[in-house]
């Protein structure tokens, strides 16, 4: 199903771990114990905090109690399927990375997931290279989006301050010129 991290990739580990904030975790939602165990082992080797869930109810409990950065979400779950969970998550959580994982290779299903807001789509069996690449890409994209939004906010605050200073300067100059005109009239 999933290959274990090759030893030659050990030097890439810190780069992945650094893409998460200190209190964030990754959640694997899959009804297959083997898939959860292997992905959990892989992420643990990357020194990334990981939690697993078997179905939607478990996931939503974990989601409410933790800061979740990324979810590996199986489509074929018991009860509520992965696409239904995806549809609930995306509107309320723009910073959440979501990678859909499934045993089907249906292109339409993959496109539907991407259209509904998933960041990527993996087909089982997942190779270590595909897993690592998708994980890195999604976490980088997520980090860049968060930093971009923070930078945008800083720009807006700076722009507001500049406008305020400009207006203040204009009023001070106007007051100064009015004072000079009044002084000139009084001297006349």
Secondary structure as a PSIPRED ss2 file (coil, helix, strand):
# PSIPRED VFORMAT (PSIPRED V4.0)

   1 X C   1.000  0.000  0.000
   2 X E   0.000  0.000  1.000
   3 X C   1.000  0.000  0.000
   4 X C   1.000  0.000  0.000
   5 X C   1.000  0.000  0.000
   6 X C   1.000  0.000  0.000
   7 X H   0.000  1.000  0.000
   8 X H   0.000  1.000  0.000
   9 X H   0.000  1.000  0.000
  10 X H   0.000  1.000  0.000
  11 X H   0.000  1.000  0.000
  12 X H   0.000  1.000  0.000
  13 X H   0.000  1.000  0.000
  14 X H   0.000  1.000  0.000
  15 X H   0.000  1.000  0.000
  16 X H   0.000  1.000  0.000
  17 X H   0.000  1.000  0.000
  18 X C   1.000  0.000  0.000
  19 X C   1.000  0.000  0.000
  20 X C   1.000  0.000  0.000
  21 X C   1.000  0.000  0.000
  22 X C   1.000  0.000  0.000
  23 X C   1.000  0.000  0.000
  24 X E   0.000  0.000  1.000
  25 X E   0.000  0.000  1.000
  26 X E   0.000  0.000  1.000
  27 X E   0.000  0.000  1.000
  28 X E   0.000  0.000  1.000
  29 X E   0.000  0.000  1.000
  30 X C   1.000  0.000  0.000
  31 X C   1.000  0.000  0.000
  32 X C   1.000  0.000  0.000
  33 X H   0.000  1.000  0.000
  34 X H   0.000  1.000  0.000
  35 X H   0.000  1.000  0.000
  36 X H   0.000  1.000  0.000
  37 X H   0.000  1.000  0.000
  38 X H   0.000  1.000  0.000
  39 X H   0.000  1.000  0.000
  40 X H   0.000  1.000  0.000
  41 X H   0.000  1.000  0.000
  42 X H   0.000  1.000  0.000
  43 X H   0.000  1.000  0.000
  44 X H   0.000  1.000  0.000
  45 X H   0.000  1.000  0.000
  46 X C   1.000  0.000  0.000
  47 X C   1.000  0.000  0.000
  48 X C   1.000  0.000  0.000
  49 X C   1.000  0.000  0.000
  50 X E   0.000  0.000  1.000
  51 X E   0.000  0.000  1.000
  52 X E   0.000  0.000  1.000
  53 X E   0.000  0.000  1.000
  54 X C   1.000  0.000  0.000
  55 X C   1.000  0.000  0.000
  56 X H   0.000  1.000  0.000
  57 X H   0.000  1.000  0.000
  58 X H   0.000  1.000  0.000
  59 X H   0.000  1.000  0.000
  60 X H   0.000  1.000  0.000
  61 X H   0.000  1.000  0.000
  62 X H   0.000  1.000  0.000
  63 X H   0.000  1.000  0.000
  64 X H   0.000  1.000  0.000
  65 X H   0.000  1.000  0.000
  66 X C   1.000  0.000  0.000
  67 X E   0.000  0.000  1.000
  68 X E   0.000  0.000  1.000
  69 X E   0.000  0.000  1.000
  70 X E   0.000  0.000  1.000
  71 X E   0.000  0.000  1.000
  72 X E   0.000  0.000  1.000
  73 X E   0.000  0.000  1.000
  74 X E   0.000  0.000  1.000
  75 X C   1.000  0.000  0.000
  76 X C   1.000  0.000  0.000
  77 X C   1.000  0.000  0.000
  78 X C   1.000  0.000  0.000
  79 X C   1.000  0.000  0.000
  80 X C   1.000  0.000  0.000
  81 X C   1.000  0.000  0.000
  82 X H   0.000  1.000  0.000
  83 X H   0.000  1.000  0.000
  84 X H   0.000  1.000  0.000
  85 X H   0.000  1.000  0.000
  86 X H   0.000  1.000  0.000
  87 X H   0.000  1.000  0.000
  88 X H   0.000  1.000  0.000
  89 X H   0.000  1.000  0.000
  90 X H   0.000  1.000  0.000
  91 X H   0.000  1.000  0.000
  92 X H   0.000  1.000  0.000
  93 X C   1.000  0.000  0.000
  94 X C   1.000  0.000  0.000
  95 X C   1.000  0.000  0.000
  96 X C   1.000  0.000  0.000
  97 X E   0.000  0.000  1.000
  98 X E   0.000  0.000  1.000
  99 X E   0.000  0.000  1.000
 100 X E   0.000  0.000  1.000
 101 X E   0.000  0.000  1.000
 102 X E   0.000  0.000  1.000
 103 X C   1.000  0.000  0.000
 104 X C   1.000  0.000  0.000
 105 X C   1.000  0.000  0.000
 106 X C   1.000  0.000  0.000
 107 X H   0.000  1.000  0.000
 108 X H   0.000  1.000  0.000
 109 X H   0.000  1.000  0.000
 110 X H   0.000  1.000  0.000
 111 X H   0.000  1.000  0.000
 112 X H   0.000  1.000  0.000
 113 X H   0.000  1.000  0.000
 114 X H   0.000  1.000  0.000
 115 X H   0.000  1.000  0.000
 116 X C   1.000  0.000  0.000
 117 X C   1.000  0.000  0.000
 118 X C   1.000  0.000  0.000
 119 X C   1.000  0.000  0.000
 120 X E   0.000  0.000  1.000
 121 X E   0.000  0.000  1.000
 122 X E   0.000  0.000  1.000
 123 X E   0.000  0.000  1.000
 124 X C   1.000  0.000  0.000
 125 X C   1.000  0.000  0.000
 126 X E   0.000  0.000  1.000
 127 X C   1.000  0.000  0.000
 128 X H   0.000  1.000  0.000
 129 X H   0.000  1.000  0.000
 130 X H   0.000  1.000  0.000
 131 X H   0.000  1.000  0.000
 132 X H   0.000  1.000  0.000
 133 X H   0.000  1.000  0.000
 134 X H   0.000  1.000  0.000
 135 X H   0.000  1.000  0.000
 136 X H   0.000  1.000  0.000
 137 X H   0.000  1.000  0.000
 138 X H   0.000  1.000  0.000
 139 X H   0.000  1.000  0.000
 140 X H   0.000  1.000  0.000
 141 X H   0.000  1.000  0.000
 142 X H   0.000  1.000  0.000
 143 X H   0.000  1.000  0.000
 144 X H   0.000  1.000  0.000
 145 X H   0.000  1.000  0.000
 146 X H   0.000  1.000  0.000
 147 X H   0.000  1.000  0.000
 148 X H   0.000  1.000  0.000
 149 X H   0.000  1.000  0.000
 150 X H   0.000  1.000  0.000
 151 X H   0.000  1.000  0.000
 152 X H   0.000  1.000  0.000
 153 X H   0.000  1.000  0.000
 154 X H   0.000  1.000  0.000
 155 X H   0.000  1.000  0.000
 156 X H   0.000  1.000  0.000
 157 X H   0.000  1.000  0.000
 158 X H   0.000  1.000  0.000
 159 X H   0.000  1.000  0.000
 160 X H   0.000  1.000  0.000
 161 X H   0.000  1.000  0.000
 162 X H   0.000  1.000  0.000
 163 X H   0.000  1.000  0.000
 164 X H   0.000  1.000  0.000
 165 X H   0.000  1.000  0.000
 166 X H   0.000  1.000  0.000
 167 X H   0.000  1.000  0.000
 168 X H   0.000  1.000  0.000
 169 X H   0.000  1.000  0.000
 170 X H   0.000  1.000  0.000
 171 X H   0.000  1.000  0.000
 172 X H   0.000  1.000  0.000
 173 X H   0.000  1.000  0.000
 174 X H   0.000  1.000  0.000
 175 X H   0.000  1.000  0.000
 176 X H   0.000  1.000  0.000
 177 X H   0.000  1.000  0.000
 178 X H   0.000  1.000  0.000
 179 X H   0.000  1.000  0.000
 180 X H   0.000  1.000  0.000
 181 X H   0.000  1.000  0.000
 182 X H   0.000  1.000  0.000
 183 X H   0.000  1.000  0.000
 184 X H   0.000  1.000  0.000
 185 X H   0.000  1.000  0.000
 186 X H   0.000  1.000  0.000
 187 X H   0.000  1.000  0.000
 188 X C   1.000  0.000  0.000
